[in-house]
């Protein structure tokens, strides 16, 4: 190309710049590259002139580069493109190419000047970051964790789609919902504890740790338990330290909460049964001691009664959390006899069990046995089975798919007034009858003794 003093000065400058430099004619014909270009690409000046330089561009990037270059030439505006450039050793590196048009006093383009800056390290870092973010996203999805962040200065919360789904937040609002509206999604009884936990985590002298459990009411009225954990981020030091952001994750903790509640209930139930077991054993010892003629007869009778008590207790063992309690099918009368076996020796002429044959399925055996065991335990402690003169009649009928059963006690200590306290045993029987058996239980506190009226759907008993 014909050169001028100005061109010579530009070439001198271009040869000293740390970037790749190129010039073109007004029509976009490339007629100059600096030495760094040739060193990097391994191409000659002849190979690069005109459109030849394009052969150094990765094949997948050429159409994009061509389009951006045509747009710049047509508009006479700045040019910018990122692409992979082949090195002399055949490997590729990412470059950022930028070009500007030089115009004469009349505004006509006289030359295009451009540079290529190596951004390979930046691109690799972006790729690594994108891969890390993808791994992070997959991990969150696998764990069903949602992310959230609160700008403490504005009170605006941002969250991902998983958090929106768990918190019943419209997805379109995930990038800017006021914290006060978040509180509105939470069960009223749990809002104050959440406010308290946020205040504790963001206090100037706090370590920033945040964790809280709360409930969200679903459309059908059911409750979803949420576990939210996070960390507060601070600016400043000493007395000027201030929390600016609180970020973290949350998850659906409903299943775990149910398991924990079941475990707590199971523990209370076991404690209750152990206490009852000792009370029954104590009552048996007292009754046996009053009727036995000598220690040998007392020991023999007591062993038999305790053995019967042990067999009855096996029928009412609660299932462990996460397991299924199984057993064979049996008749209702046999089930009642098995539960009351410990009392037949002391009250064999005073206990009557009567009703048609009704089969009890393996899924309801434990629940039904628990009801009779609890009634028998109370009768042994306070009712007709606590004295020799007491009588117990258990009678049931079958009417239109409903089993109606009456537990009637007489001859025990008189009942002056109904009890004003309902203990855990009462809760157990109600839970077993209403929840597991789909039935009803009504207690009638007569002066001569308790009369309990129960109804059960036949198909639930046989389940």
C-alpha positions in Angstrom: 0.0 0.0 0.0 1.1 3.6 -0.6 2.1 5.1 2.7 2.1 8.7 4.1 4.0 10.1 7.1 0.8 9.6 9.1 0.6 6.0 8.1 4.2 5.5 9.0 3.6 7.0 12.4 0.6 4.7 12.9 2.6 1.6 11.8 5.4 2.6 14.2 2.9 2.9 17.0 1.2 -0.4 16.1 4.5 -2.3 16.2 5.0 -1.2 19.8 1.5 -2.0 21.1 1.1 -5.2 23.1 -2.0 -6.2 21.1 -2.6 -7.5 17.6 -3.2 -4.5 15.3 -4.8 -4.4 11.9 -5.7 -1.7 9.3 -8.1 -1.8 6.4 -9.0 0.3 3.4 -12.4 2.2 3.5 -14.1 -0.8 1.8 -12.8 -3.2 4.5 -9.9 -4.7 2.6 -7.3 -5.8 5.2 -3.9 -4.5 4.1 -1.9 -4.3 7.3 -1.2 -6.5 10.4 1.5 -5.9 12.9 4.3 -8.3 13.7 2.5 -9.7 16.8 -0.3 -10.9 14.5 2.1 -12.8 12.3 4.0 -14.2 15.3 0.8 -15.5 16.9 -0.9 -16.9 13.8 2.2 -18.1 11.9 0.8 -16.6 8.7 2.6 -14.4 6.2 1.6 -11.0 5.0 0.5 -12.4 1.6 -1.7 -15.0 3.3 -3.5 -12.4 5.4 -4.3 -9.7 2.8 -7.9 -9.1 1.9 -10.0 -11.9 3.2 -7.1 -14.3 3.7 -6.8 -13.5 7.4 -10.2 -15.2 7.9 -8.7 -18.6 7.6 -7.2 -18.1 11.1 -10.7 -17.8 12.6 -12.3 -20.9 14.0 -14.8 -22.3 11.5 -17.6 -22.1 14.0 -17.0 -18.4 14.6 -16.6 -17.1 11.0 -20.2 -16.4 10.2 -20.6 -14.4 13.3 -17.4 -12.4 12.6 -18.5 -11.8 9.0 -21.9 -10.5 10.0 -20.5 -8.1 12.6 -17.9 -6.8 10.1 -20.5 -6.2 7.4 -22.8 -4.4 9.8 -19.9 -2.1 10.9 -18.9 -1.3 7.3 -22.5 -0.6 6.3 -23.2 1.7 9.2 -19.7 3.1 9.5 -19.9 2.5 13.2 -17.5 0.7 15.6 -16.9 -3.0 15.2 -16.6 -5.6 18.0 -16.5 -9.3 17.9 -15.2 -12.2 20.0 -13.8 -15.3 18.3 -11.3 -18.0 18.5 -8.1 -17.4 16.6 -5.7 -20.2 15.5 -2.2 -20.0 16.9 0.9 -21.0 14.9 0.9 -24.4 16.8 -2.6 -25.1 15.7 -4.3 -24.4 19.0 -6.9 -21.7 19.4 -7.2 -18.7 21.8 -10.1 -16.3 22.4 -9.6 -12.7 21.2 -11.7 -9.6 21.5 -11.5 -7.6 18.2 -12.5 -4.0 18.0 -12.3 -1.5 15.1 -13.0 2.2 14.6 -13.3 4.1 11.3 -11.1 7.2 10.7 -12.8 10.0 8.7 -11.5 13.0 6.8 -12.8 16.5 7.4 -15.7 15.9 5.1 -16.8 12.8 7.1 -15.6 10.2 4.6 -14.1 7.0 5.9 -10.4 6.9 4.9 -9.2 3.9 7.0 -10.3 1.4 9.6 -8.0 0.7 12.6 -8.5 -2.2 14.9 -6.9 -4.4 17.6 -7.3 -7.9 18.9 -6.9 -8.5 22.6 -6.2 -11.9 24.0 -9.1 -12.8 26.4 -8.4 -16.6 26.5 -7.8 -16.6 30.3 -11.0 -14.6 30.9 -13.0 -17.0 28.7 -11.6 -20.0 30.5 -12.6 -18.5 33.8 -16.1 -17.8 32.5 -16.4 -21.4 31.4 -15.2 -22.7 34.7 -17.6 -20.4 36.5 -20.5 -21.5 34.2 -19.6 -25.1 34.9 -19.5 -24.5 38.6 -22.8 -22.7 38.5 -24.3 -25.6 36.6 -23.0 -28.1 39.2 -24.3 -25.9 41.9 -27.7 -25.7 40.2 -27.8 -29.5 39.8 -26.9 -30.1 43.4 -29.6 -27.7 44.6 -32.2 -29.5 42.4 -31.1 -32.9 43.6 -31.5 -31.8 47.2 -34.7 -29.8 46.4 -33.1 -26.7 47.9 -34.2 -23.2 47.0 -32.0 -20.2 47.2 -32.9 -16.7 48.5 -31.2 -13.4 49.3 -32.5 -10.3 51.2 -31.1 -6.8 50.6 -31.3 -5.5 54.2 -31.1 -1.9 53.1 -34.2 -2.1 50.8 -35.9 -5.1 52.3 -36.2 -6.6 48.8 -35.9 -10.4 48.5 -34.8 -12.3 45.4 -35.1 -16.1 45.1 -35.0 -18.9 42.6 -37.9 -20.9 41.1 -37.6 -23.7 43.7 -38.1 -21.2 46.5 -41.0 -19.7 44.7 -42.7 -23.1 44.4 -42.1 -24.0 48.1 -43.2 -20.5 49.3 -46.2 -20.1 46.9 -44.6 -17.0 45.4 -45.5 -16.2 41.7 -42.3 -17.0 39.6 -42.5 -13.6 37.9 -41.9 -11.9 41.2 -38.8 -13.8 42.2 -36.4 -11.0 41.5 -38.0 -8.4 43.7 -40.5 -9.2 46.4 -40.6 -7.1 49.6 -39.7 -9.0 52.8 -43.0 -8.0 54.3 -44.9 -9.9 51.6 -42.7 -12.9 52.4 -43.9 -12.7 56.0 -47.5 -12.7 54.6 -46.9 -16.2 53.1 -45.9 -17.6 56.5 -48.2 -19.1 59.1 -49.2 -16.2 61.5 -48.0 -18.2 64.5 -44.5 -18.4 63.0 -43.9 -14.9 61.7 -42.6 -13.5 65.0 -40.0 -16.3 65.4 -38.7 -15.6 61.8 -38.4 -11.8 62.5 -36.5 -12.7 65.7 -34.1 -15.1 64.0 -33.3 -12.5 61.3 -32.7 -9.8 63.9 -30.4 -12.1 65.8 -28.4 -13.1 62.7 -28.0 -9.5 61.5 -27.1 -7.9 64.9 -23.8 -5.9 64.7 -22.1 -8.4 67.1 -23.6 -11.6 65.6 -21.7 -14.3 63.8 -24.3 -14.1 61.0 -25.6 -17.7 61.4 -29.4 -17.9 60.6 -31.7 -20.9 60.9 -35.5 -21.1 61.4 -38.4 -23.5 61.0 -41.8 -22.2 59.9 -45.0 -23.3 58.2 -46.6 -22.3 54.9 -50.4 -22.9 54.5 -51.1 -24.6 51.1 -54.2 -24.0 48.9 -55.9 -27.1 50.4 -55.3 -26.0 53.9 -52.5 -28.4 54.6 -49.3 -27.2 56.2 -45.8 -27.4 54.7 -42.9 -27.1 57.1 -39.9 -25.1 55.8 -36.4 -25.2 57.1 -34.5 -22.0 56.1 -30.7 -21.6 56.7 -28.4 -18.7 55.8 -25.6 -16.3 56.5 -25.5 -12.6 57.0 -22.8 -10.5 55.3 -21.4 -7.4 57.0 -19.6 -4.2 56.0 -17.5 -2.1 58.3 -15.7 -2.9 61.5 -16.2 -2.4 65.2 -19.1 -0.1 66.1 -19.6 0.6 62.4 -20.2 -3.0 61.5 -23.5 -3.4 59.7 -25.3 -6.3 58.0 -26.1 -5.5 54.4 -27.3 -8.9 53.0 -28.8 -12.1 54.3 -28.6 -15.1 51.9 -29.2 -18.8 52.2 -31.2 -21.9 51.2 -34.5 -23.4 52.2 -36.1 -26.9 51.9 -39.3 -28.7 52.5 -39.0 -30.2 55.9 -42.5 -31.6 56.2 -41.6 -35.3 56.0 -38.8 -34.9 58.5 -41.1 -33.0 60.8 -43.8 -35.7 60.7 -41.2 -38.3 61.4 -39.9 -36.3 64.4 -43.5 -35.8 65.7 -44.1 -39.5 65.3 -40.9 -40.3 67.2 -41.9 -38.0 70.0 -45.4 -39.5 70.2 -43.9 -43.0 70.1 -41.6 -42.1 73.1 -44.6 -40.7 75.1 -46.6 -43.8 74.2 -43.9 -46.2 75.3 -43.4 -44.3 78.6 -47.2 -44.4 79.2 -47.3 -48.1 78.6 -44.3 -48.8 80.8 -46.1 -47.0 83.6 -49.3 -48.9 83.0 -47.4 -52.2 82.9 -46.0 -51.6 86.4 -49.4 -50.5 87.6 -51.0 -53.6 86.3 -48.3 -55.9 87.7 -48.6 -54.2 91.1 -52.4 -54.7 91.0 -51.9 -58.4 90.1 -49.5 -58.9 93.0 -52.0 -57.3 95.4 -55.0 -59.3 94.1 -53.0 -62.6 94.0 -51.7 -62.1 97.5 -55.2 -61.6 98.9 -56.5 -64.9 97.4 -53.5 -67.2 97.5 -53.4 -69.8 100.3 -49.6 -69.9 100.5 -46.5 -68.4 98.8 -46.2 -71.4 96.4 -49.7 -71.0 95.2 -49.2 -67.2 94.9 -46.0 -67.6 92.9 -47.6 -70.1 90.5 -50.7 -67.9 90.0 -48.6 -64.8 89.6 -46.3 -66.4 87.0 -49.3 -67.5 84.9 -50.9 -64.0 85.1 -47.7 -62.2 84.2 -47.1 -64.6 81.3 -50.6 -63.8 80.0 -49.9 -60.1 80.5 -46.7 -60.5 78.4 -48.7 -62.2 75.5 -51.3 -59.5 75.6 -48.6 -56.8 75.6 -47.2 -58.2 72.3 -50.5 -57.5 70.6 -50.2 -53.8 71.4 -46.6 -53.1 70.6 -46.4 -49.9 68.7 -44.8 -50.0 65.2 -41.4 -48.2 65.0 -41.2 -45.1 62.9 -40.7 -45.9 59.2 -41.7 -49.6 59.6 -45.0 -51.5 59.1 -46.5 -53.5 61.8 -47.8 -56.8 60.4 -49.6 -59.8 61.8 -52.1 -62.4 60.8 -55.9 -62.1 60.6 -57.9 -63.1 63.7 -61.4 -62.9 65.1 -62.4 -59.9 67.2 -63.4 -62.2 70.1 -60.0 -63.9 70.2 -58.3 -60.5 70.1 -60.3 -59.3 73.1 -59.7 -62.5 75.0 -55.9 -62.2 74.3 -55.8 -58.7 75.7 -57.8 -59.6 78.8 -56.1 -62.9 79.4 -54.1 -61.5 82.5 -57.5 -60.8 84.3 -59.3 -64.0 83.6 -57.8 -65.9 86.6 -58.8 -63.2 89.0 -62.2 -62.4 87.4 -62.9 -65.5 85.3 -66.5 -65.6 86.4 -67.0 -61.9 86.1 -65.8 -61.2 82.5 -68.2 -61.9 79.6 -67.3 -61.5 76.0 -70.2 -61.9 73.5 -70.7 -61.0 69.8 -70.8 -62.5 66.2 -67.6 -63.6 64.5 -65.9 -60.6 62.9 -62.5 -60.9 61.4 -59.8 -58.2 62.2 -57.2 -57.5 59.5 -53.4 -57.3 60.1 -53.4 -53.6 59.5 -55.9 -52.8 62.3 -54.9 -55.5 64.9 -52.5 -53.2 66.8 -54.8 -50.2 66.9 -57.8 -52.2 68.1 -55.8 -54.1 70.7 -54.4 -50.8 72.0 -58.0 -49.6 72.6 -58.9 -52.7 74.6 -55.6 -52.7 76.4 -56.0 -49.1 77.5 -59.6 -49.7 78.7 -58.5 -52.9 80.6 -55.5 -51.1 82.1 -57.8 -48.3 83.5 -60.3 -50.9 84.7 -57.4 -52.7 86.6 -56.2 -49.5 88.1 -59.5 -47.7 88.9 -62.5 -49.7 87.7 -64.1 -53.1 87.9 -61.0 -55.1 87.5 -59.4 -53.4 90.5 -61.6 -55.4 92.9 -62.7 -59.1 93.0 -66.4 -58.2 92.9 -66.1 -56.2 89.7 -67.9 -57.4 86.5 -67.0 -56.6 82.8 -69.3 -57.2 79.9 -68.1 -56.7 76.3 -70.8 -57.1 73.7 -70.9 -56.2 70.0 -73.3 -56.4 67.1 -73.1 -56.0 63.4 -75.6 -53.6 61.7 -75.4 -52.4 58.1 -71.7 -52.5 57.8 -71.1 -51.0 61.2 -69.8 -52.8 64.2 -71.3 -51.5 67.5 -69.5 -52.5 70.7 -70.3 -51.7 74.3 -67.7 -52.1 77.1 -69.7 -52.1 80.4 -68.1 -52.1 83.9 -70.1 -52.7 87.1 -69.2 -53.6 90.7 -66.1 -51.6 90.9 -65.4 -48.5 93.0 -68.4 -46.1 92.6 -67.9 -43.2 90.3 -69.1 -40.0 92.1 -68.2 -37.6 89.4 -66.7 -38.0 85.9 -63.0 -37.4 85.7 -62.1 -33.8 84.9 -58.7 -34.7 83.4 -58.0 -36.6 80.1 -54.5 -38.2 80.2 -52.3 -39.4 77.4 -54.1 -42.8 77.5 -57.3 -41.1 76.5 -55.5 -39.4 73.6 -54.1 -42.7 72.5 -57.5 -44.4 72.3 -59.1 -41.5 70.5 -56.2 -41.4 68.0 -56.5 -45.1 67.4 -60.2 -45.2 67.0 -60.8 -42.0 65.0 -57.6 -41.9 63.0 -56.6 -45.5 62.3 -60.0 -47.3 62.6 -62.3 -44.5 61.3 -64.6 -45.1 64.3 -66.1 -43.3 67.3 -65.8 -43.7 71.1 -68.1 -42.2 73.7 -67.6 -42.7 77.4 -70.6 -42.8 79.8 -69.5 -42.4 83.4 -72.2 -44.2 85.3 -72.2 -44.4 89.1 -71.8 -48.2 89.0 -69.0 -48.0 86.4 -67.8 -46.9 83.0 -69.7 -47.8 79.9 -67.8 -47.1 76.6 -69.7 -47.2 73.3 -67.7 -47.7 70.1 -68.6 -47.9 66.4 -66.3 -49.1 63.6 -66.8 -49.5 59.9 -66.6 -53.2 59.2 -64.4 -52.7 56.1 -61.8 -50.8 58.2 -61.6 -53.6 60.8 -61.0 -56.2 58.1 -58.3 -54.0 56.4 
